[in-house]
Amino acid sequence: MPIQLSNNLNNSFYGSSYSKPLSSLGREIVANGGTEAQASKYTNRRQAISAGLVECATCASRTYQDGSDEQVSFKSAAHIAPEAAGARVRGHEQEHVSNAYDKAKEAGGKVLQATVAIHTAVCPECGKTYVSGGTTSTKIAYPNEDNPYQKNRKDADSGLLAGMNFDAEV
């Protein structure tokens, strides 16, 4: 009997239920609760992370640590959830500002300026923007009555300020 060739793809050697093996990304998606349809749809890790099917390893292992010599939080490296990092970093930098006011008060100084900068970066694995840290800079003025320049400044200022609030209408 002659052999007939068929163009029907459902009658393949493996049968109609065969699907190609999943990639390592596909297996990870299924292990995290995704379906096989989702696993075969996503071939790009960044897209799978954006869809919430796979966790970003870089974001999951990111830690924050303070590098100053002050007594503040995060002296040892600690993980912060990406959603909470902004608030936690702002709170940490506020501790530095508070310390500056305490330091100025103890020595009879005055805080002239306190600036906090929150830094952001982009995760190389998933492409999400995250808070990468913060910087606090403060300027404190301490009075020094023994300094001759300070004495001259007071004398010059008193000459300029004398009579400024004079009210002749009595």
DSSP file with accessible surface (Angstrom, degrees, kcal/mol):
  #  RESIDUE AA STRUCTURE BP1 BP2  ACC     N-H-->O    O-->H-N    N-H-->O    O-->H-N    TCO  KAPPA ALPHA  PHI   PSI    X-CA   Y-CA   Z-CA
    1    1 A M              0   0  221      0, 0.0     2,-0.0     0, 0.0     0, 0.0   0.000 360.0 360.0 360.0 139.6    0.0    0.0    0.0
    2    2 A P        -     0   0  116      0, 0.0     2,-0.4     0, 0.0     0, 0.0  -0.329 360.0-117.5 -74.0 151.7    1.4    3.5   -0.8
    3    3 A I        -     0   0  156     -2,-0.0     2,-0.4     1,-0.0     0, 0.0  -0.721  25.0-147.6 -89.7 132.2    2.3    5.9    2.0
    4    4 A Q        -     0   0  185     -2,-0.4     2,-0.4     2,-0.0    -1,-0.0  -0.853   4.6-143.1-103.0 136.6    0.3    9.1    2.1
    5    5 A L        -     0   0  165     -2,-0.4     2,-0.4     2,-0.0     0, 0.0  -0.773  15.7-156.2 -94.9 141.1    1.9   12.3    3.3
    6    6 A S        -     0   0   80     -2,-0.4    -2,-0.0     2,-0.1     5,-0.0  -0.936  20.0-159.0-121.4 141.3   -0.3   14.6    5.4
    7    7 A N        +     0   0  162     -2,-0.4     2,-0.7     3,-0.0    -1,-0.1   0.336  59.6 117.8 -93.8   4.9    0.1   18.4    5.9
    8    8 A N    >   -     0   0   79      1,-0.2     3,-1.0     3,-0.1    -2,-0.1  -0.638  50.4-162.7 -77.5 114.8   -2.0   18.2    9.0
    9    9 A L  G >  S+     0   0  152     -2,-0.7     3,-0.8     1,-0.2    -1,-0.2   0.723  82.5  69.2 -74.1 -20.1    0.3   19.4   11.9
   10   10 A N  G 3  S+     0   0  109      1,-0.3    -1,-0.2    -3,-0.0     7,-0.1   0.726  91.2  62.9 -71.1 -18.2   -1.9   17.9   14.6
   11   11 A N  G <  S+     0   0  119     -3,-1.0    -1,-0.3     4,-0.1    -2,-0.1  -0.146  78.3 141.1 -97.2  40.5   -1.0   14.4   13.5
   12   12 A S  S X  S-     0   0   57     -3,-0.8     3,-1.0     1,-0.1     4,-0.1  -0.221  70.5 -97.8 -76.7 173.6    2.7   14.9   14.3
   13   13 A F  T 3  S+     0   0  190      1,-0.3    -1,-0.1     2,-0.1     3,-0.1   0.852 123.1  47.9 -59.8 -37.4    4.9   12.2   15.7
   14   14 A Y  T 3  S-     0   0  147      1,-0.2     3,-0.3     4,-0.0    -1,-0.3   0.559 110.3-122.8 -84.8  -9.5    4.5   13.6   19.3
   15   15 A G    X   -     0   0   30     -3,-1.0     3,-0.9     1,-0.2    -1,-0.2  -0.207  36.3 -65.5  89.9 176.8    0.7   14.0   19.1
   16   16 A S  T 3  S+     0   0  100      1,-0.2    -1,-0.2    -3,-0.1    -5,-0.1   0.664 125.1  62.6 -80.5 -14.0   -1.4   17.1   19.6
   17   17 A S  T 3  S+     0   0  113     -3,-0.3    -1,-0.2    -7,-0.1     2,-0.2   0.459  75.3 116.6 -92.8   3.0   -0.6   17.6   23.3
   18   18 A Y    <   +     0   0  120     -3,-0.9     2,-0.3    -4,-0.0    -3,-0.1  -0.458  37.6 177.3 -74.8 134.5    3.2   18.1   22.8
   19   19 A S        -     0   0   71     -2,-0.2     3,-0.1     3,-0.0    -2,-0.0  -0.988  37.1 -99.6-131.3 149.8    4.6   21.5   23.7
   20   20 A K        -     0   0  165     -2,-0.3     0, 0.0     1,-0.1     0, 0.0  -0.292  52.6 -87.4 -68.2 153.3    8.2   22.5   23.5
   21   21 A P        -     0   0  106      0, 0.0     2,-0.2     0, 0.0    -1,-0.1  -0.218  47.0-108.3 -61.6 148.0   10.2   22.4   26.8
   22   22 A L        -     0   0   41     -3,-0.1    18,-0.1     1,-0.1    14,-0.0  -0.482  28.1-122.1 -77.1 146.8   10.1   25.5   29.0
   23   23 A S     >  -     0   0   62     16,-0.2     4,-2.7    -2,-0.2     5,-0.2  -0.216  35.7 -96.3 -73.9 174.6   13.2   27.7   29.3
   24   24 A S  H  > S+     0   0   85      1,-0.2     4,-2.0     2,-0.2     5,-0.1   0.898 130.0  51.2 -63.5 -35.0   14.7   28.3   32.7
   25   25 A L  H  > S+     0   0   14      2,-0.2     4,-2.3     1,-0.2    -1,-0.2   0.929 109.5  50.1 -65.0 -43.4   12.7   31.6   32.8
   26   26 A G  H  > S+     0   0    0      1,-0.2     4,-2.3     2,-0.2    -2,-0.2   0.911 109.8  50.0 -61.5 -42.3    9.5   29.7   31.9
   27   27 A R  H  X S+     0   0  144     -4,-2.7     4,-2.5     1,-0.2    -1,-0.2   0.891 110.3  51.1 -64.5 -36.9   10.2   27.1   34.7
   28   28 A E  H  X S+     0   0   65     -4,-2.0     4,-1.7    -5,-0.2    -2,-0.2   0.901 108.5  51.5 -66.7 -39.5   10.7   30.0   37.2
   29   29 A I  H  <>S+     0   0    0     -4,-2.3     5,-2.8     2,-0.2    -2,-0.2   0.938 112.3  45.7 -61.8 -45.8    7.4   31.6   36.1
   30   30 A V  H ><5S+     0   0   55     -4,-2.3     3,-1.8     1,-0.2    -2,-0.2   0.917 110.3  54.1 -65.0 -40.1    5.5   28.3   36.7
   31   31 A A  H 3<5S+     0   0   82     -4,-2.5    -1,-0.2     1,-0.3    -2,-0.2   0.825 105.5  54.4 -64.4 -29.1    7.3   27.8   40.0
   32   32 A N  T 3<5S-     0   0   94     -4,-1.7    -1,-0.3    -3,-0.2    -2,-0.2   0.292 133.1 -88.7 -88.2   9.4    6.1   31.3   41.1
   33   33 A G  T < 5S+     0   0   68     -3,-1.8    -3,-0.2     1,-0.3    -2,-0.1   0.497  83.9 135.3 101.3   4.1    2.5   30.4   40.4
   34   34 A G      < -     0   0   13     -5,-2.8    -1,-0.3    19,-0.2     2,-0.1  -0.344  54.1-109.7 -79.9 166.3    2.3   31.5   36.7
   35   35 A T     >  -     0   0   76      1,-0.1     4,-2.3    -2,-0.1     5,-0.1  -0.474  23.4-112.4 -90.7 166.8    0.6   29.4   34.0
   36   36 A E  H  > S+     0   0  117      2,-0.2     4,-2.2     1,-0.2     5,-0.2   0.836 119.0  58.0 -67.6 -29.6    2.4   27.5   31.2
   37   37 A A  H  > S+     0   0   70      2,-0.2     4,-1.5     1,-0.2    -1,-0.2   0.926 109.1  43.9 -64.8 -43.0    0.8   29.9   28.8
   38   38 A Q  H  > S+     0   0   70      1,-0.2     4,-2.1     2,-0.2    -2,-0.2   0.900 111.3  55.6 -65.8 -39.1    2.4   32.8   30.6
   39   39 A A  H  < S+     0   0    4     -4,-2.3    -2,-0.2     1,-0.2    -1,-0.2   0.875 111.4  42.4 -63.0 -36.6    5.7   30.9   30.8
   40   40 A S  H  < S+     0   0   83     -4,-2.2    -1,-0.2     1,-0.2    -2,-0.2   0.763 111.4  57.2 -81.8 -22.3    5.7   30.4   27.0
   41   41 A K  H  < S+     0   0  148     -4,-1.5     2,-0.7    -5,-0.2    -2,-0.2   0.900  98.4  63.4 -73.3 -42.2    4.7   34.0   26.4
   42   42 A Y     <  +     0   0   43     -4,-2.1    -1,-0.1     1,-0.2   -13,-0.1  -0.767  45.5 154.2 -94.0 118.1    7.5   35.7   28.2
   43   43 A T        +     0   0  120     -2,-0.7     2,-0.5     1,-0.1    -1,-0.2   0.509  60.0  76.2-112.1 -12.1   11.0   35.1   26.9
   44   44 A N     >  -     0   0   75      1,-0.1     4,-1.9   -19,-0.0     5,-0.2  -0.889  69.7-149.6-105.8 124.7   12.5   38.3   28.2
   45   45 A R  H  > S+     0   0   78     -2,-0.5     4,-2.5     1,-0.2     5,-0.2   0.894  96.8  55.6 -60.2 -41.4   13.3   38.4   31.9
   46   46 A R  H  > S+     0   0  114      1,-0.2     4,-2.4     2,-0.2    -1,-0.2   0.904 108.5  48.4 -61.4 -40.1   12.7   42.2   32.2
   47   47 A Q  H  > S+     0   0  102      2,-0.2     4,-1.9     1,-0.2    -1,-0.2   0.904 110.9  50.4 -66.5 -39.5    9.2   41.8   30.8
   48   48 A A  H  <>S+     0   0    0     -4,-1.9     5,-2.3     2,-0.2     6,-1.0   0.888 111.3  48.7 -66.3 -36.7    8.4   38.9   33.2
   49   49 A I  H ><5S+     0   0    5     -4,-2.5     3,-1.4     1,-0.2    -2,-0.2   0.936 110.4  50.8 -67.1 -44.2    9.6   41.0   36.1
   50   50 A S  H 3<5S+     0   0   82     -4,-2.4    -2,-0.2     1,-0.3    -1,-0.2   0.852 107.9  53.2 -61.9 -34.0    7.5   44.0   35.0
   51   51 A A  T 3<5S-     0   0   46     -4,-1.9    -1,-0.3    -5,-0.2    -2,-0.2   0.552 115.8-118.2 -77.9  -7.4    4.5   41.7   34.7
   52   52 A G  T < 5S+     0   0   64     -3,-1.4    -3,-0.2    -4,-0.4    -2,-0.1   0.654  83.9 115.6  81.3  16.5    5.1   40.5   38.3
   53   53 A L  S   <S+     0   0   27     -5,-2.3     2,-0.4    -6,-0.2   -19,-0.2   0.726  76.2  32.7 -89.4 -23.5    5.7   36.9   37.4
   54   54 A V  S    S-     0   0    7     -6,-1.0     2,-0.3    -9,-0.1    -2,-0.2  -0.983  81.7-120.6-134.8 144.4    9.3   36.8   38.5
   55   55 A E        -     0   0  136     -2,-0.4     2,-0.6    -3,-0.1    -6,-0.1  -0.635  27.0-118.9 -85.5 141.1   11.2   38.5   41.3
   56   56 A C     >  -     0   0    8     -2,-0.3     4,-2.1     1,-0.2     5,-0.2  -0.693  18.9-156.4 -78.5 118.4   14.1   40.8   40.5
   57   57 A A  H  > S+     0   0   55     -2,-0.6     4,-1.5     1,-0.2    -1,-0.2   0.861  90.8  53.8 -66.3 -35.4   17.1   39.3   42.2
   58   58 A T  H  > S+     0   0   50      1,-0.2     4,-0.5     2,-0.2     3,-0.2   0.941 111.8  43.2 -65.9 -46.9   19.0   42.6   42.3
   59   59 A C  H >4 S+     0   0   17      1,-0.2     3,-0.7     2,-0.2    -2,-0.2   0.869 111.9  55.2 -66.6 -35.1   16.1   44.4   44.0
   60   60 A A  H 3< S+     0   0   36     -4,-2.1    -1,-0.2     1,-0.2    -2,-0.2   0.799 113.9  39.8 -69.8 -26.7   15.5   41.6   46.4
   61   61 A S  H 3< S+     0   0   86     -4,-1.5    -1,-0.2    -3,-0.2    -2,-0.2   0.383  84.0 124.9-104.9   4.9   19.2   41.6   47.6
   62   62 A R    <<  -     0   0   30     -3,-0.7    18,-0.6    -4,-0.5     2,-0.3  -0.430  39.2-171.5 -68.2 133.2   19.7   45.4   47.7
   63   63 A T  E     -A   79   0A  82     16,-0.2     2,-0.4    -2,-0.2    16,-0.2  -0.891  14.3-143.8-125.3 158.3   20.9   46.6   51.1
   64   64 A Y  E     +A   78   0A  21     14,-2.8    14,-2.0    -2,-0.3     2,-0.3  -0.957  19.0 175.9-121.8 139.1   21.4   50.1   52.6
   65   65 A Q        -     0   0  129     -2,-0.4     2,-0.3    12,-0.2    10,-0.2  -0.992  27.1-125.7-146.8 137.8   24.2   51.1   55.0
   66   66 A D        -     0   0   21      8,-4.2    11,-0.0    -2,-0.3     6,-0.0  -0.606  14.8-168.2 -82.0 139.3   25.2   54.4   56.6
   67   67 A G        +     0   0   82     -2,-0.3    -1,-0.1     2,-0.0     2,-0.1   0.317  52.1 102.2-109.6   7.6   28.7   55.5   56.1
   68   68 A S  S    S-     0   0   36      1,-0.1     4,-0.1     2,-0.1    -2,-0.0  -0.312  74.7-123.9 -87.0 173.7   28.9   58.4   58.6
   69   69 A D  S    S+     0   0  152     -2,-0.1     2,-0.2     2,-0.1    -1,-0.1   0.180  77.4 105.6-101.0  16.0   30.5   58.4   62.0
   70   70 A E  S    S-     0   0   62      1,-0.0     2,-1.3     0, 0.0    -2,-0.1  -0.552  83.2-104.8 -91.4 161.9   27.2   59.5   63.8
   71   71 A Q  S    S+     0   0  167     -2,-0.2     2,-0.2    24,-0.1    -2,-0.1  -0.709  72.1 126.0 -88.0  91.5   24.9   57.4   65.9
   72   72 A V        -     0   0   13     -2,-1.3     3,-0.3     1,-0.1    -6,-0.1  -0.807  62.5 -73.0-135.9 177.9   22.1   56.8   63.4
   73   73 A S  S    S+     0   0   39     -2,-0.2    -1,-0.1     1,-0.2    -7,-0.1  -0.176 103.9  41.2 -70.2 167.2   20.2   53.9   61.9
   74   74 A F        +     0   0   27     -9,-0.1    -8,-4.2     1,-0.1    -1,-0.2   0.822  59.8 144.3  64.5  36.9   21.6   51.6   59.2
   75   75 A K  S    S+     0   0   78     -3,-0.3     2,-0.4   -10,-0.2    -2,-0.1   0.824  73.8  42.5 -71.4 -29.5   25.1   51.3   60.8
   76   76 A S  S    S-     0   0   88    -12,-0.0   -12,-0.1   -11,-0.0   -10,-0.1  -0.893 111.8 -87.9-112.2 150.2   25.0   47.7   59.5
   77   77 A A        +     0   0   50     -2,-0.4     2,-0.3   -12,-0.1   -12,-0.2  -0.266  52.1 177.4 -59.8 135.4   23.7   46.8   56.1
   78   78 A A  E     -A   64   0A  35    -14,-2.0   -14,-2.8    -4,-0.1     2,-0.3  -0.995  27.9-120.9-141.7 145.2   19.9   46.1   56.0
   79   79 A H  E     -A   63   0A  92     -2,-0.3     2,-0.4   -16,-0.2   -16,-0.2  -0.654  25.4-169.6 -85.0 139.2   17.4   45.3   53.3
   80   80 A I        -     0   0    6    -18,-0.6     5,-0.1    -2,-0.3   -18,-0.1  -0.998  30.2-110.1-126.3 135.2   14.5   47.7   52.7
   81   81 A A    >>  -     0   0   41     -2,-0.4     3,-1.3     1,-0.1     4,-1.2  -0.366  29.8-121.1 -59.3 139.6   11.6   46.8   50.4
   82   82 A P  T 34 S+     0   0   55      0, 0.0     4,-0.5     0, 0.0     3,-0.3   0.835 112.2  55.9 -55.7 -32.4   11.7   49.0   47.3
   83   83 A E  T 34 S+     0   0  167      1,-0.2     4,-0.3     2,-0.1     3,-0.1   0.788 114.6  38.4 -70.6 -27.4    8.3   50.4   48.1
   84   84 A A  T <> S+     0   0   41     -3,-1.3     4,-2.3     1,-0.1     5,-0.2   0.516  90.2  92.3-100.1  -6.8    9.4   51.6   51.5
   85   85 A A  H  X S+     0   0    0     -4,-1.2     4,-2.7    -3,-0.3     5,-0.3   0.880  82.0  54.7 -60.7 -41.2   12.9   52.8   50.7
   86   86 A G  H  > S+     0   0   12     -4,-0.5     4,-2.3     1,-0.2    -1,-0.2   0.946 112.6  41.6 -59.0 -49.6   12.0   56.4   50.0
   87   87 A A  H  > S+     0   0   61     -4,-0.3     4,-2.4     1,-0.2    -1,-0.2   0.908 116.1  49.5 -66.7 -40.8   10.3   56.9   53.4
   88   88 A R  H  X S+     0   0  129     -4,-2.3     4,-2.2     2,-0.2    -2,-0.2   0.903 112.2  47.1 -67.6 -39.9   13.0   55.0   55.3
   89   89 A V  H  X S+     0   0    8     -4,-2.7     4,-2.7    -5,-0.2     5,-0.2   0.922 112.1  50.4 -68.4 -42.4   15.9   56.9   53.6
   90   90 A R  H  X S+     0   0  142     -4,-2.3     4,-2.0    -5,-0.3    -2,-0.2   0.928 111.7  48.6 -60.4 -43.1   14.2   60.3   54.2
   91   91 A G  H  X S+     0   0   39     -4,-2.4     4,-1.3     2,-0.2    -1,-0.2   0.904 111.2  50.5 -62.4 -40.5   13.7   59.3   57.9
   92   92 A H  H  X S+     0   0   12     -4,-2.2     4,-1.1     1,-0.2     3,-0.5   0.929 110.1  48.5 -64.2 -44.8   17.3   58.3   58.2
   93   93 A E  H  X S+     0   0   11     -4,-2.7     4,-1.7     1,-0.2     3,-0.2   0.854 105.2  59.7 -66.5 -31.1   18.6   61.5   56.7
   94   94 A Q  H  X S+     0   0  108     -4,-2.0     4,-2.7     1,-0.2    -1,-0.2   0.845  97.6  60.3 -64.5 -31.0   16.3   63.4   59.1
   95   95 A E  H  X S+     0   0   70     -4,-1.3     4,-2.3    -3,-0.5    -1,-0.2   0.900 103.5  50.4 -61.3 -39.7   18.2   61.8   61.9
   96   96 A H  H  X S+     0   0   14     -4,-1.1     4,-1.9    -3,-0.2    -2,-0.2   0.906 110.3  49.1 -64.5 -41.7   21.4   63.5   60.6
   97   97 A V  H  X S+     0   0   12     -4,-1.7     4,-2.0     2,-0.2    -2,-0.2   0.936 111.2  49.6 -62.8 -44.8   19.6   66.9   60.5
   98   98 A S  H  X S+     0   0   53     -4,-2.7     4,-2.3     1,-0.2    -2,-0.2   0.904 109.0  52.6 -61.0 -41.2   18.4   66.3   64.1
   99   99 A N  H  X S+     0   0   47     -4,-2.3     4,-2.6     1,-0.2    -1,-0.2   0.871 106.3  54.0 -62.3 -37.6   21.9   65.4   65.2
  100  100 A A  H  X S+     0   0    6     -4,-1.9     4,-2.4     2,-0.2    -2,-0.2   0.920 108.7  48.0 -64.2 -42.2   23.2   68.7   63.6
  101  101 A Y  H  X S+     0   0  127     -4,-2.0     4,-2.3     2,-0.2    -2,-0.2   0.908 113.0  48.6 -64.7 -40.1   20.7   70.7   65.6
  102  102 A D  H  X S+     0   0   82     -4,-2.3     4,-2.2     2,-0.2    -2,-0.2   0.920 111.6  49.4 -64.5 -43.0   21.7   68.9   68.8
  103  103 A K  H  X S+     0   0  127     -4,-2.6     4,-1.5     1,-0.2     6,-0.2   0.917 112.3  47.7 -62.9 -42.4   25.4   69.4   68.1
  104  104 A A  H  <>S+     0   0    3     -4,-2.4     5,-3.2     1,-0.2     4,-0.4   0.913 111.2  51.1 -66.6 -40.7   24.9   73.1   67.5
  105  105 A K  H ><5S+     0   0  176     -4,-2.3     3,-0.9     1,-0.2    -2,-0.2   0.901 107.4  53.2 -64.9 -40.1   22.8   73.5   70.6
  106  106 A E  H 3<5S+     0   0  169     -4,-2.2    -1,-0.2     1,-0.2    -2,-0.2   0.860 116.0  38.6 -63.6 -37.3   25.4   71.8   72.8
  107  107 A A  T 3<5S-     0   0   64     -4,-1.5    -1,-0.2    -5,-0.2    -2,-0.2   0.295 116.2-107.9 -99.1   8.0   28.2   74.1   71.6
  108  108 A G  T < 5S+     0   0   49     -3,-0.9    -3,-0.2    -4,-0.4    -4,-0.1   0.733  75.9 133.5  74.9  22.4   26.1   77.3   71.5
  109  109 A G      < -     0   0   19     -5,-3.2     2,-0.4    -6,-0.2    33,-0.2  -0.255  50.1-127.5 -95.6-174.8   26.1   77.4   67.7
  110  110 A K  E     -B  141   0B 145     31,-2.5    31,-3.0    -3,-0.1     2,-0.6  -0.999  16.9-123.9-138.7 133.1   23.4   77.9   65.2
  111  111 A V  E     +B  140   0B  16     -2,-0.4    29,-0.3    29,-0.2     3,-0.1  -0.667  27.2 179.9 -76.6 117.2   22.4   75.8   62.2
  112  112 A L  E     +     0   0B 110     27,-3.0     2,-0.3    -2,-0.6    -1,-0.2   0.819  66.4   1.3 -85.1 -36.3   22.6   78.0   59.2
  113  113 A Q  E     -B  139   0B  88     26,-1.5    26,-2.7     2,-0.0     2,-0.4  -0.982  52.4-173.7-155.7 139.4   21.6   75.5   56.6
  114  114 A A  E     -B  138   0B  38     -2,-0.3     2,-0.4    24,-0.2    24,-0.2  -0.973  14.7-177.3-136.0 120.0   20.5   71.8   56.5
  115  115 A T  E     -B  137   0B  57     22,-3.1    22,-2.6    -2,-0.4     2,-0.5  -0.976   8.5-166.2-123.4 132.5   20.0   70.2   53.1
  116  116 A V  E     -B  136   0B  59     -2,-0.4     2,-0.5    20,-0.2    20,-0.2  -0.970   3.8-169.5-117.6 130.1   18.9   66.7   52.4
  117  117 A A  E     -B  135   0B  42     18,-2.9    18,-2.5    -2,-0.5     2,-0.5  -0.981   8.9-153.9-118.7 128.6   19.2   65.1   48.9
  118  118 A I  E     -B  134   0B  59     -2,-0.5     2,-0.3    16,-0.2    16,-0.3  -0.906  15.9-149.6-101.3 126.7   17.5   61.8   48.0
  119  119 A H  E     -B  133   0B  79     14,-3.0    13,-2.2    -2,-0.5    14,-1.2  -0.748  11.5-167.8-100.9 143.4   19.3   59.9   45.3
  120  120 A T  E     +B  131   0B  93     -2,-0.3     2,-0.3    11,-0.3    11,-0.2  -0.864   6.4 177.5-124.1 160.8   17.7   57.6   42.8
  121  121 A A  E     -B  130   0B  32      9,-2.2     9,-2.7    -2,-0.3     2,-0.5  -0.919  29.9-108.5-150.1 173.5   19.0   55.0   40.3
  122  122 A V  E     -B  129   0B  89     -2,-0.3     7,-0.2     7,-0.2     6,-0.1  -0.946  31.6-120.5-114.3 128.5   17.7   52.5   37.8
  123  123 A C     >  -     0   0    0      5,-2.8     4,-1.7    -2,-0.5   -64,-0.0  -0.489  15.2-146.7 -66.1 128.2   18.0   48.8   38.4
  124  124 A P  T  4 S+     0   0  103      0, 0.0    -1,-0.1     0, 0.0    -2,-0.0   0.765  93.7  46.5 -69.9 -22.4   20.1   47.2   35.7
  125  125 A E  T  4 S+     0   0   46      3,-0.1   -76,-0.1     1,-0.1    -2,-0.0   0.926 129.5  14.8 -85.8 -47.5   18.1   43.9   35.8
  126  126 A C  T  4 S-     0   0    3      2,-0.1    -1,-0.1   -77,-0.1   -76,-0.1   0.610  90.8-127.6-107.3 -14.9   14.4   45.1   35.9
  127  127 A G     <  +     0   0   29     -4,-1.7     2,-0.2     1,-0.3   -81,-0.0   0.543  58.0 141.9  82.3   6.9   14.7   48.7   34.8
  128  128 A K        -     0   0  112     -6,-0.1    -5,-2.8     1,-0.1     2,-0.4  -0.573  53.2-120.6 -83.5 146.2   12.7   50.1   37.8
  129  129 A T  E     +B  122   0B 101     -7,-0.2     2,-0.3    -2,-0.2    -7,-0.2  -0.677  39.2 176.3 -83.1 135.5   13.7   53.4   39.4
  130  130 A Y  E     -B  121   0B  47     -9,-2.7    -9,-2.2    -2,-0.4     2,-0.6  -0.922  39.1 -97.5-137.1 161.1   14.6   53.0   43.1
  131  131 A V  E     -B  120   0B  25     -2,-0.3   -11,-0.3   -49,-0.3     3,-0.1  -0.724  35.8-176.1 -79.1 119.7   15.9   55.2   45.9
  132  132 A S  E     -     0   0B  50    -13,-2.2     2,-0.3    -2,-0.6   -12,-0.2   0.547  51.5 -65.9 -98.5  -8.7   19.6   54.5   46.1
  133  133 A G  E     -B  119   0B  15    -14,-1.2   -14,-3.0   -69,-0.1     2,-0.3  -0.963  46.8-106.2 155.0-167.4   20.5   56.6   49.1
  134  134 A G  E     -B  118   0B  22     -2,-0.3     2,-0.4   -16,-0.3   -16,-0.2  -0.978   9.5-147.3-154.5 162.1   20.7   60.1   50.5
  135  135 A T  E     -B  117   0B  75    -18,-2.5   -18,-2.9    -2,-0.3     2,-0.4  -1.000   8.4-164.5-135.7 134.1   23.1   62.8   51.5
  136  136 A T  E     -B  116   0B  33     -2,-0.4     2,-0.4   -20,-0.2   -20,-0.2  -0.973   7.1-177.2-118.1 130.7   22.7   65.4   54.3
  137  137 A S  E     -B  115   0B  68    -22,-2.6   -22,-3.1    -2,-0.4     2,-0.3  -0.995   5.2-176.3-127.0 135.6   24.9   68.5   54.4
  138  138 A T  E     -B  114   0B  57     -2,-0.4     2,-0.5   -24,-0.2   -24,-0.2  -0.945  16.8-153.0-129.7 151.0   24.7   71.0   57.2
  139  139 A K  E     -B  113   0B 127    -26,-2.7   -27,-3.0    -2,-0.3   -26,-1.5  -0.994  16.9-174.9-123.6 123.2   26.3   74.4   58.0
  140  140 A I  E     -B  111   0B  39     -2,-0.5     2,-0.5   -29,-0.3   -29,-0.2  -0.968  11.9-152.6-121.2 132.5   26.7   75.3   61.6
  141  141 A A  E     -B  110   0B  41    -31,-3.0   -31,-2.5    -2,-0.4    -2,-0.0  -0.908   9.0-164.1-105.1 129.2   28.0   78.7   62.9
  142  142 A Y        -     0   0   96     -2,-0.5     2,-0.2   -33,-0.2   -33,-0.2  -0.951  20.3-125.7-111.6 128.5   29.7   78.8   66.3
  143  143 A P        -     0   0   78      0, 0.0     2,-0.4     0, 0.0    -2,-0.0  -0.504  24.0-172.3 -72.3 140.7   30.2   82.1   68.0
  144  144 A N    >   -     0   0   75     -2,-0.2     3,-1.1     1,-0.1     6,-0.2  -0.841  11.1-179.4-136.2  95.5   33.8   82.8   69.0
  145  145 A E  T 3  S+     0   0   91     -2,-0.4    -1,-0.1     1,-0.2     6,-0.1   0.704  82.3  61.4 -69.8 -19.5   34.2   85.9   71.1
  146  146 A D  T 3  S+     0   0  137      4,-0.1    -1,-0.2     5,-0.0     3,-0.0   0.671  80.9  98.1 -80.9 -15.3   38.0   85.3   71.3
  147  147 A N    <>  -     0   0   54     -3,-1.1     4,-1.9     1,-0.2     3,-0.3  -0.598  68.1-148.5 -76.5 123.7   38.4   85.6   67.6
  148  148 A P  H  > S+     0   0   79      0, 0.0     4,-2.3     0, 0.0     5,-0.2   0.847  98.3  56.2 -63.1 -30.9   39.5   89.2   66.6
  149  149 A Y  H  > S+     0   0  182      2,-0.2     4,-2.0     1,-0.2     5,-0.1   0.890 105.9  50.8 -66.2 -38.6   37.7   89.0   63.3
  150  150 A Q  H  > S+     0   0   47     -3,-0.3     4,-2.2    -6,-0.2    -1,-0.2   0.908 110.1  49.9 -64.6 -40.5   34.5   88.2   65.2
  151  151 A K  H  X S+     0   0  106     -4,-1.9     4,-2.3     1,-0.2    -2,-0.2   0.927 111.3  48.4 -64.6 -44.7   35.0   91.2   67.5
  152  152 A N  H  X S+     0   0  104     -4,-2.3     4,-2.5     1,-0.2    -1,-0.2   0.884 110.2  52.5 -62.2 -38.3   35.6   93.5   64.5
  153  153 A R  H  X S+     0   0  153     -4,-2.0     4,-2.7     2,-0.2    -1,-0.2   0.912 108.9  49.2 -64.8 -42.7   32.5   92.2   62.8
  154  154 A K  H  X S+     0   0  103     -4,-2.2     4,-2.4     2,-0.2    -2,-0.2   0.914 111.9  49.1 -63.2 -41.5   30.4   92.9   65.9
  155  155 A D  H  X S+     0   0  109     -4,-2.3     4,-1.7     2,-0.2    -2,-0.2   0.925 113.3  46.5 -63.4 -44.0   31.8   96.5   66.1
  156  156 A A  H  X S+     0   0   58     -4,-2.5     4,-1.6     1,-0.2    -2,-0.2   0.914 113.4  48.8 -65.0 -42.0   31.1   97.1   62.4
  157  157 A D  H  X S+     0   0   65     -4,-2.7     4,-2.4     1,-0.2    -1,-0.2   0.888 107.6  54.5 -66.1 -37.7   27.6   95.6   62.6
  158  158 A S  H  X S+     0   0   68     -4,-2.4     4,-1.3     1,-0.2    -1,-0.2   0.886 106.8  52.0 -66.7 -33.7   26.8   97.7   65.7
  159  159 A G  H  < S+     0   0   57     -4,-1.7    -1,-0.2     1,-0.2    -2,-0.2   0.881 113.6  43.6 -67.0 -36.6   27.7  100.9   63.8
  160  160 A L  H  < S+     0   0  131     -4,-1.6    -2,-0.2     1,-0.2    -1,-0.2   0.848 117.2  44.9 -74.7 -35.0   25.5   99.9   60.9
  161  161 A L  H >< S+     0   0  107     -4,-2.4     3,-1.9    -5,-0.2     4,-0.3   0.621  81.6 114.8 -88.3 -14.2   22.5   98.9   63.1
  162  162 A A  T 3< S+     0   0   76     -4,-1.3     4,-0.0     1,-0.3    -4,-0.0  -0.382  90.2   3.2 -64.0 126.4   22.6  101.8   65.5
  163  163 A G  T >  S+     0   0   62     -2,-0.1     3,-1.3     1,-0.1    -1,-0.3   0.522  88.6 125.5  81.1   5.7   19.4  103.8   65.2
  164  164 A M  T <  S+     0   0  126     -3,-1.9    -2,-0.1     1,-0.3    -1,-0.1   0.839  78.8  42.4 -67.2 -30.2   17.7  101.6   62.5
  165  165 A N  T 3  S+     0   0  161     -4,-0.3     2,-0.3     2,-0.1    -1,-0.3   0.039  82.8 140.6-104.7  28.4   14.6  101.2   64.6
  166  166 A F    <   -     0   0  163     -3,-1.3     2,-0.6     1,-0.0    -4,-0.0  -0.530  34.3-163.8 -75.3 129.4   14.4  104.8   65.7
  167  167 A D        -     0   0  115     -2,-0.3    -2,-0.1     1,-0.1    -1,-0.0  -0.929   9.8-177.1-118.3 106.5   10.8  106.1   65.8
  168  168 A A        +     0   0   79     -2,-0.6     2,-1.1     1,-0.1    -1,-0.1   0.609  60.2  92.9 -79.1 -12.9   10.7  109.9   65.9
  169  169 A E              0   0  171      0, 0.0    -1,-0.1     0, 0.0    -2,-0.0  -0.701 360.0 360.0 -88.6 101.4    6.9  110.1   66.1
  170  170 A V              0   0  181     -2,-1.1    -2,-0.0     0, 0.0     0, 0.0  -0.919 360.0 360.0-125.6 360.0    6.1  110.2   69.8
